[in-house]
Amino acid sequence: MLNQRTTRKAQTPLFAAVDTGNPDIVKKIISMSNGIQIDLQAGLDFLTPLYHAVSLLSIIKKPSRFREIISEPPTEESIHRLKPMFAGMTGFEKIIKGQGITERDQKILDQYTDYCFQVYLERKPTPAKIRHIARVLIAKGADVNFVNRVNGMQYTPLMLAAENDEIQLFKIMIEHGGDWRKTYTVPSSAISYKKAVNCLDIAKNFKSYRVVEHIENVLCQN
């Protein structure tokens, strides 16, 4: 039961618990079974619970990012996973991409986006709670080097922590086997002078100065 995904949204109990932003709920779900798969990918983007938690941090710290996300058209991967939700509906891909809709429909969608954004602002958890959740998952054995495929990128929780300059989480992940030298190949559509980048490259690119300093002054010296 705990290791099963829902049919429509591909959610697992643990993934849904992370979404609540409540560390106590996450701990409760984990305590329900010793056989829980801590890195079972779930959600429409098929992310591990740890990666999902770290990704929530960037949204919580920058609420405008949430608005961007709900306004963006879904990726082809997400559309594929959404198909069970729209079984039997003709032209569902055009609908969720916003293609062929009237000006009136667009106005309704914009109003709904505004509503979702306001609800999010009222209910969003604190960064401290999400960091707590991440620490709980790591302590339970979550793989900080697990590769998640996101928008064509092969990203790990450690890489995402470096991108967000989450220095304390980054250090904890390193202590739990994090490989900052692990690289991912930059998509051909992206502009980059390097095709294979590691956590240091990522931190420099996103001006995550605390992570850059830790890697250069501590990790590179070991």
N, C-alpha and C positions, 0 to 999 in steps of 0.2 A: 504493500500500500504506500509506504513512504517513498519507495523508489519507482513509483509509477507516475507518468505524466498524464495530465488531463487531455482529452481528445481535441478540444477546440483551441485552447491557448497554450498547450504543452507545458502547463505549470506542474510543479511538484510541491508538496507541502513545505519543504525547506525553502524553495525559491520564493514561494508566496510569503513565507515568514520573513524573509529578507526584505521583501517589498513593504512590509508593515513598518519597518524602521525601529522595531521594538526588540532589543537584545534578549529580553526575557522569553519572548515567543520563540525566537530562534533557538535558545537553549532548551526550551521545552520540547520542541520538535526533535532536536538531536538526541535528547535523553530518552525518547520513546523507543529507540531501537539501536542496538550495537551494530546492526547490519546496514545502517543508512549509508548511502553512497554520497559522500560529502562533495564530490566533484561531478555529480550527475548534471549534465547540461539540460537546461530547460528554458522556457519562454520562447517567444517567436523568433528570437535571435540565437537561440541555443547557446546560452552562456552558462558558465559554472556559477554557483552561488557567490563565491568569493569575487569573481570578476564583476558580477552584477552589483555587489555591494560597493566595490571601489568606483564603478561607473556612476553609481548614485551620488557619490561624494561630489563629483564635478558638477552635477546638476544642482545639488543642494547649495553648494558654495556660489554658484552662478545661476540664479533662477531664470534668467533670460534664456539660458541654454535649453531649459525645459520647453519654453515656448517655441524655440527653433525646432526642437525634436518633433513636437506634435504637429507642427506646420509642414514638416518635410514629407515628401512622398516616400512611401515604404520602399525598401530595397527589393530586388528580385527574389532574394532568399526569403525575406519576410512574406512576400506575396505568395510564394510557394507554400509556406507553412500556414498561411491564412486560408488556403483553399477549403479545408474541412468546414470552416465557419460559414462559407458561402456556397455550400454544396447545392446544386440545382439552380443557382442564380445566374442568369445570363448577363455577361459583360461585367462581372464583378471586378475584374482587374481595372477596367476603365473607371469604375466608380471609386475604388480606393485610391487610384492615382489622381482623381479629380479631373479626369478627362471627359469632355462632352457634357459638363454640367452647366446649368443656366446661371445667369447673374444672381437670380434669387437664391438658388441653391448655394452658391458661393457665399452669399451674405449669411445664410444660416450656418454654414460651416465655420465662418469667421466668428460668429457669435458663440458657437459651441466651443471653439478654441479659446476664446476669452473666458468662458465659464470654467473650462478645465484648468486654465492657468490660475484663476482666482481660487479654485478649490485646492489646487496644489499648494499655493502660497499659505493657505490656512492650515493645511494638514502636514506639510513637509516636516520630517524629523530633523533633529539637529545633527550637524556633522559628527559630534562626539558620539552619538548613538550609533551611527553607521560605522564609525571607526571601531567601536566596541564590537559590533557584529562581525566585522572583518577579523578582529583578533580572536573571537570565539571560533570562527571557521578555521583559521590558521592553527589554533591550538588543537583542534579536532583532526588536523591532518590535511587540510585543503592544500592542493598543489599550487604553489605560487608561480610555478613555471608552466602551468597548463595552457596550451595554445588554444585560444578562442578565435574563431574566424569572424571578424567584424568588418563589414563593408570592404571585403577583399583583403583585409589585413590579418596577419597571423599574430595576434597580440596576446601577451600574458598579463596576469594580475600585477606582476612586478613592473612590467613596462608601463602599465596604466598608472601605477603609484608614482613612478618616475615622472610621467607626463604631468600629473597633477601636483607635483612637488609635495607629496604626502610623505615627508621625511621619516616620521616615526613609524608609519606602516612599512615604508621601504626598508628601514633598518630591521624591523621584526621579520619581514619576509626574507631578508638576507640571512638572518639567524636561523631561519627554517629552510635553508637550502636554496634560496633564491640565486639564480645565475644571471648577474647583470650583464655578462658578456654574450648571452644568448641573443641571436639576431633574428630579425624578420625581414623578408624581402619587400621593399617598397613597391607598391603597384606601379605599373608602367605609366599610368595616367598622372601620377604624382610628380611634382618637380622636386628633385633631390640630387645633390651632388654625389651621394652614396646610395647604392642599391640595397645594401644590407646594413641595417642600423641596429645598435644595441641600446641599452638603457642610458648610457652616457650621451649618445647622439640624440636620443629622444629628449632627455632633460635639457640639453643645450638648446635644442630647437624650440622647446616650449618655455624657455627661460625659467626652468625650475632650479634656481640657483642653489638651494639647500641640498638637493640631491646631487647636483654637479659637484659641489664642494666635498660632500661625503665620499663620492666615488673617487675623485681625484686625490684627495688628501688622506683617505683612509683605505679604501678598497684597493686602489692601485698600488699602495705601498705594501700590501700583504703578498 
